């Protein structure tokens, strides 16, 4: 006579408990973690002014700043749009083949990233502002429209008349 244990029921219960515990540990409100720039004091002051001027929504996405909390970074959506102010000058800016766009009086250098959306870095401003977009914005500069006015207001042009 063989002994038969009902493994199916405990396994199913274990699977449900495992699923519930994993779901309980994950959060849809989790914030992205990004490196915070460390610009010189004068540039940090410009970034603080920009932080106060940034909109609550960009491209229809609500503001959801990344971790760690800083006036030098901002985000919208679930890290779909991330702004960092006071970043170092990108090496690609010296490449004459680098592409750029101008959006409402703010010029941006475009970098296409493998497996992700584009990254834009402001040019001709008194500090560099980087805007990274996820793959949803692979061919869309729309979020830059919502950011142009605050950038123009808070971060002066460093090379007139190039900013117009």
URKAQUI-V127438 format. One record per residue. N is the residue number from 1. OMEGA is omega in degrees with one decimal (NA if undefined). D_FIRST is the distance of its C-alpha to the first C-alpha in whole Angstrom. Layout:
N_OMEGA_D_FIRST / N_OMEGA_D_FIRST
This chain:
1_-178.8_0 / 2_178.2_4 / 3_-179.7_7 / 4_177.6_9 / 5_179.9_13 / 6_-178.5_16 / 7_-176.6_18 / 8_-177.5_20 / 9_178.7_22 / 10_179.0_23 / 11_179.0_24 / 12_178.1_26 / 13_178.7_28 / 14_179.8_28 / 15_178.6_30 / 16_178.8_32 / 17_178.3_33 / 18_178.3_34 / 19_179.1_36 / 20_-179.7_38 / 21_178.4_39 / 22_179.0_40 / 23_179.9_42 / 24_-178.4_43 / 25_-179.4_45 / 26_-177.9_46 / 27_176.2_50 / 28_178.1_52 / 29_-179.2_55 / 30_-178.7_54 / 31_176.2_58 / 32_176.5_58 / 33_-179.8_59 / 34_177.8_63 / 35_178.1_65 / 36_177.8_68 / 37_176.4_71 / 38_-178.0_74 / 39_172.3_77 / 40_-174.6_81 / 41_-178.5_82 / 42_178.5_84 / 43_177.3_82 / 44_177.7_79 / 45_176.5_82 / 46_179.6_82 / 47_177.3_78 / 48_176.2_78 / 49_177.5_81 / 50_-179.5_78 / 51_180.0_75 / 52_-176.3_77 / 53_-175.7_78 / 54_-179.0_75 / 55_176.7_74 / 56_176.4_71 / 57_174.1_70 / 58_-179.1_70 / 59_178.7_69 / 60_-179.6_68 / 61_179.9_65 / 62_178.7_65 / 63_179.8_66 / 64_-173.1_63 / 65_179.3_65 / 66_174.5_62 / 67_-9.1_62 / 68_-178.9_63 / 69_-177.9_66 / 70_174.0_69 / 71_-179.5_73 / 72_-179.6_72 / 73_176.1_69 / 74_178.6_68 / 75_177.4_66 / 76_-176.0_65 / 77_179.0_62 / 78_-176.7_59 / 79_176.8_61 / 80_179.7_62 / 81_-179.4_65 / 82_178.6_66 / 83_173.3_70 / 84_-177.8_71 / 85_179.4_74 / 86_179.0_76 / 87_175.2_74 / 88_177.5_76 / 89_-180.0_78 / 90_178.1_75 / 91_-177.6_76 / 92_-179.6_76 / 93_178.5_79 / 94_-179.3_81 / 95_-179.2_80 / 96_178.9_83 / 97_-178.2_80 / 98_179.9_78 / 99_177.5_78 / 100_175.8_79 / 101_174.8_79 / 102_-177.9_82 / 103_176.5_80 / 104_175.4_83 / 105_175.8_85 / 106_178.6_82 / 107_-176.5_82 / 108_169.9_78 / 109_-178.3_77 / 110_171.5_74 / 111_174.3_71 / 112_-178.6_68 / 113_177.2_65 / 114_174.6_62 / 115_-179.9_59 / 116_177.4_61 / 117_-177.0_64 / 118_172.5_68 / 119_179.5_69 / 120_175.2_73 / 121_-178.7_75 / 122_175.6_79 / 123_178.3_82 / 124_176.6_85 / 125_-176.6_84 / 126_167.5_85 / 127_-179.5_81 / 128_178.9_78 / 129_-178.7_76 / 130_176.1_72 / 131_178.1_70 / 132_179.2_67 / 133_178.2_65 / 134_-172.5_62 / 135_176.9_61 / 136_-177.2_62 / 137_-177.3_65 / 138_-178.2_66 / 139_-173.5_69 / 140_176.8_70 / 141_-178.9_72 / 142_-180.0_72 / 143_179.7_71 / 144_178.1_74 / 145_-179.4_77 / 146_-177.2_75 / 147_-175.1_76 / 148_-177.3_79 / 149_177.5_81 / 150_178.8_80 / 151_179.7_80 / 152_-177.7_84 / 153_-170.2_85 / 154_-174.4_83 / 155_-175.8_83 / 156_176.3_87 / 157_179.2_88 / 158_-175.1_89 / 159_177.6_91 / 160_-1.6_93 / 161_-174.2_93 / 162_-176.7_90 / 163_-178.2_88 / 164_NA_90
